[in-house]
Amino acid sequence: MTTAIVTDSTTSLPEEVRESPNVRVVPLTFSFGPEETYTDKVDLSNAQFYEKLERSTAFPTTSQPPAGAFVEAYESLHAYDDVLVLTLSRKFSGTYDSAVMAAGMVDRPVEVVDTKSAEMGSGLILLEALRVIDEGGDFEEVKRTVEAAIRRCKILFAVGTLEYLEKSGRIGRAQRLLGTALDLRPVLRVDDGEVVPHKRARGRKRQMAALLEEAKPAAEAGRPLAYGHVRAWDSLTELRTELGVKGQFVSEIGGVVGSHVGPGAYGVAFL
């Protein structure tokens, strides 16, 4: 057989893709203090996680998967000739390093690629890989397609507050927005694997307009597109309606990424 794909739990995917025989998802973990550790998207429902996030006095910390978890995934795909691993950005997590370490521990071809993205961005990149695999492409074609998708991938997201990005230490170059106007509703983007400011907006309507301004040309051009949100279904529905595109999938962001962007965040990714 041909190429199999391994990714981590921060990659948003339709459920049927997560269950594909040539796809494995290796979970990260998060902890609310030393006594409470959970497996991302497994141990708690998203609703349970966000209730805990809002209620807990301890801010959750996230942990990359151990190398052994990746080794197990690689070895379970023995029926495939090659394994391509797609991880979230190295600037967000040490997951890439765990995957690389594991690749050196197995006696088979494994190649690890940093998507420089997460959630719906990583999901779109992975779907591009599967498209080429389904069309009969060989490993090098799959890898070239993934590298091109990484270069094209854009993620834009709106947050209700910068509090969670600040607490998690993942605020990146958006740090300079802290302490600005109280009604500041920034639109952020992921650039080269890092969170950066895209546009400052005052009020929710202008924040939505800023998202639409960037995403509409991609939607009108028919580019692959996906949505994600954290307890922001109404805002996301408005965004989808305004863009007029259903997209490849809609995901509710899980606990690992959701703890960084916070409830009320929503956004769009496109290639």
Summary of the structure (lengths in Angstrom):
residues: 271
radius of gyration: 18.1
end to end distance: 28.0
largest distance: 56.3
contacts: 934
relative contact order: 0.17
helix: 41%
strand: 23%
